[in-house]
Amino acid sequence: MVGDSDNEPARMDNHLDRPEVATAIEGSRGAGTRYSPTLGKEMMYVAIALKKDSRTLGVLRTSIPVDNIDKALNAMQERIAVAGLIIAVFAAFLSLLLSKRFVGRSMKSERGGVFFAGEFDVHLPSSGLAEISDLSETMKRMAVN
């Protein structure tokens, strides 16, 4: 071992037998999560082989405490939850507006149905909604006939 950011390399065990280092030496990227007795916490390790031509010069191994990853994931989950809540409130508000608009237009059409009681001069308002417009036009034709 050449260097370490937390401990003196001369006092540390040989890391060649670590699973991620062995996998990196074999030619793949090595990764693993386990308890580090040296640091006294759960760590995630990643190792890659440093090669020149086809010769392995060494292995670069890095690690991060798992609790750091957990903190980052929790922060992302909180942001997603807040965004979901904002979207849900917006969708509910939009649904309320659209339903009021639709109900309002259908009520006008319903009021226009009084020609069934003999008041044929009542005309329904036009609507931007296809279903309401079709109903209005049909009722107008019936009143004319």
C-alpha positions as CSV (number, residue, x, y, z in Angstrom):
1,M,0.0,0.0,0.0
2,V,1.4,3.4,-1.0
3,G,-1.1,5.8,0.6
4,D,-4.2,6.2,2.8
5,S,-6.1,9.3,3.8
6,D,-7.0,8.1,7.3
7,N,-4.2,5.9,8.6
8,E,-0.5,5.3,8.2
9,P,0.0,2.7,5.5
10,A,3.0,1.1,7.2
11,R,0.8,0.1,10.1
12,M,-2.0,-1.4,8.0
13,D,-2.6,-4.9,6.7
14,N,-1.8,-5.9,3.1
15,H,-5.0,-5.2,1.1
16,L,-4.2,-7.5,-1.8
17,D,-6.5,-10.1,-0.4
18,R,-9.5,-7.7,-0.3
19,P,-12.3,-8.9,-2.7
20,E,-12.5,-5.7,-4.7
21,V,-8.7,-5.5,-5.1
22,A,-8.6,-9.2,-6.3
23,T,-11.4,-8.5,-8.8
24,A,-9.6,-5.4,-10.1
25,I,-6.3,-7.3,-10.6
26,E,-8.2,-9.9,-12.6
27,G,-9.3,-7.2,-15.0
28,S,-12.7,-6.0,-13.8
29,R,-13.8,-3.2,-11.6
30,G,-14.1,-4.5,-8.1
31,A,-16.7,-3.2,-5.6
32,G,-17.9,-4.3,-2.2
33,T,-19.5,-3.2,1.1
34,R,-18.4,-4.4,4.5
35,Y,-17.4,-3.4,8.0
36,S,-13.9,-1.8,8.3
37,P,-12.2,-2.7,11.5
38,T,-9.6,-0.1,10.8
39,L,-12.1,2.7,10.6
40,G,-14.8,1.1,12.8
41,K,-17.7,1.6,10.4
42,E,-19.5,0.1,7.4
43,M,-17.7,1.2,4.2
44,M,-18.3,0.8,0.4
45,Y,-15.1,0.1,-1.6
46,V,-14.3,0.4,-5.3
47,A,-11.1,-0.7,-6.9
48,I,-9.8,-0.5,-10.5
49,A,-6.5,-1.8,-12.0
50,L,-4.1,0.8,-13.3
51,K,-2.6,-0.6,-16.5
52,K,-0.1,0.5,-19.1
53,D,-0.2,-1.5,-22.3
54,S,-1.4,-4.9,-20.9
55,R,0.7,-4.7,-17.7
56,T,-0.9,-4.0,-14.3
57,L,1.0,-1.2,-12.6
58,G,-1.2,-1.1,-9.5
59,V,-4.6,-0.9,-8.1
60,L,-6.5,2.3,-7.1
61,R,-8.9,1.6,-4.3
62,T,-11.2,4.1,-2.8
63,S,-14.0,4.0,-0.2
64,I,-16.8,6.0,1.3
65,P,-18.7,5.4,4.6
66,V,-22.1,3.9,3.9
67,D,-23.8,6.4,6.2
68,N,-22.7,9.1,3.7
69,I,-24.5,7.3,0.9
70,D,-27.5,6.8,3.1
71,K,-27.6,10.6,3.9
72,A,-27.4,11.4,0.1
73,L,-30.2,8.9,-0.7
74,N,-32.4,10.3,2.1
75,A,-31.9,13.8,0.8
76,M,-32.9,12.7,-2.7
77,Q,-36.0,10.9,-1.3
78,E,-37.0,14.0,0.6
79,R,-36.7,16.1,-2.6
80,I,-38.7,13.5,-4.6
81,A,-41.4,13.5,-1.9
82,V,-41.7,17.3,-1.9
83,A,-41.9,17.4,-5.7
84,G,-44.5,14.7,-5.6
85,L,-46.6,16.7,-3.1
86,I,-46.3,19.8,-5.2
87,I,-47.4,17.9,-8.3
88,A,-50.3,16.4,-6.4
89,V,-51.5,19.7,-5.1
90,F,-51.2,21.2,-8.6
91,A,-53.1,18.3,-10.2
92,A,-55.9,18.6,-7.6
93,F,-56.2,22.4,-8.2
94,L,-56.2,21.8,-12.0
95,S,-58.8,19.1,-11.6
96,L,-61.0,21.4,-9.4
97,L,-60.8,24.2,-12.0
98,L,-61.6,21.9,-14.9
99,S,-64.5,20.2,-13.1
100,K,-66.0,23.6,-12.1
101,R,-65.7,24.7,-15.7
102,F,-67.3,21.5,-17.0
103,V,-70.1,21.5,-14.4
104,G,-70.8,25.1,-15.1
105,R,-71.3,24.5,-18.8
106,S,-73.4,21.4,-18.2
107,M,-75.6,23.4,-15.9
108,K,-76.2,26.0,-18.6
109,S,-77.1,23.2,-21.0
110,E,-79.4,21.8,-18.4
111,R,-81.1,25.1,-18.0
112,G,-81.6,25.2,-21.7
113,G,-83.5,22.0,-21.5
114,V,-86.6,23.9,-20.4
115,F,-87.8,23.9,-24.0
116,F,-89.1,20.4,-23.2
117,A,-91.6,22.2,-21.1
118,G,-92.7,24.2,-24.1
119,E,-90.3,27.2,-24.0
120,F,-88.7,26.7,-27.4
121,D,-87.2,30.1,-27.7
122,V,-84.4,29.3,-25.1
123,H,-81.0,28.7,-26.8
124,L,-78.1,27.0,-25.2
125,P,-74.7,28.8,-25.0
126,S,-71.9,27.4,-27.2
127,S,-69.1,25.6,-25.4
128,G,-65.4,24.8,-25.9
129,L,-66.0,21.2,-24.8
130,A,-67.0,18.9,-27.7
131,E,-69.5,16.9,-25.7
132,I,-71.3,20.0,-24.4
133,S,-71.3,21.7,-27.8
134,D,-72.8,18.6,-29.4
135,L,-75.5,18.5,-26.8
136,S,-76.2,22.2,-27.2
137,E,-76.5,21.9,-31.0
138,T,-78.8,18.9,-30.8
139,M,-81.1,20.7,-28.4
140,K,-81.1,23.8,-30.6
141,R,-82.1,21.7,-33.6
142,M,-84.8,20.0,-31.5
143,A,-86.2,23.4,-30.5
144,V,-86.2,24.7,-34.1
145,N,-88.0,21.5,-35.3
